Amino acid sequence: MKRLFVGNLPSDATEETVTTLFAQYGKVRSVQLIADIFSGKCRGFGFIGMEGHEARAAIAGLDGNLYCGKPLKVKFEEATASRGGRR
C-alpha cells in the first residue's frame, strides 16, 4: 500500500468527501485528514492509503485539478528525516 499526501483541501473537507474524490481511481484503504485542534476543521491537508497502481492513477488524475476552487496537490508521501539526536 502507498500513502499519498493531499494538500490544498477546503476547511470543510471530510473523510467521506475525500474518499469519494479518490474512489474514482481505486479502492481507498485509509483516509487521515489533519484537523485543527480548536475548531476541529480540516487544516487543508491529509493522507490517503491506496494500492500502488491506483495511487499513481490518482496522482495523474487529481494533481493540479481544481477542487472547491483550489488546485489540489497530490503526491506520494515523502519520508521524513528522524527528529532529535545530535547533528
N, C-alpha and C positions, 0 to 999 in steps of 0.2 A: 504494500500500500504506500502511496505517495501522499505527502502533505503539501497542500498549496497555501500560499499566502494570498489573501484577497484584501485589497485596500480601496479606499475612496467610497466606502459604503455610506448610505444615509443613516442618520441617527435613529430612524425608526425601523431599521432593518431587524428582522427576527430570524431565528434558526429556520423557521418554516419558509420564509420568503427566499432566503439564500439557498436552501435545499431545493426549492422549486426551480430557481435560476440555474443551478448546476446540474440538476437531474436530467436535463435535456442532453447531456453529454455522457451520462452513465450513472451507475449506482453511487450515491453519496454515502460513504461509510460513517463519516463523522463531521460535525459542524461545531466549531468553537468560536463564538463571537466574543470579542473583548468589550466588556461593558464598563461604563463609568461607575465608580464606587458609590457616588452620591445619588445620581439620577437613575441609574440602572439602564440607561440608554446605551446603544451601541456607540463605541468610540470611533467607528469608521473603518475598522479592520477586524479580520478574523482568520481562521484556519479551517481548511476543508480537507477531509481524507477521501481519496479516490484511488482506484487501481491505476497503474502507470499509463496505459494507453488512453484511458478515459480522462485522466488528468491532463495529458498532453492535448487532447481534443478540447477540453475546457479552456486551457490557456489560449489555444489558437482561436477559439470562438468568442471568448469573452474579453481578453486583454485589450484595453483601449476602447471598447464599446461603451456607449452611454447607458447608464443605469440611473434612473431618477435624476437625469440632467447632469451627471458627473461621469467622466471616463473611469471605468474600472481598472484597477491594477491587479493582474492575476499572474502569479509566477510560482515556481517551486520554492518551498521554504528554504531559506539559506541556513546552513549550520552556523551556530554562534560560537564564538571563542569562549573558553571556560572563564568564568569570573573568579576573581580573587587570586590569591597566590602572589608570589614575588615576581617582579619583572627585572 
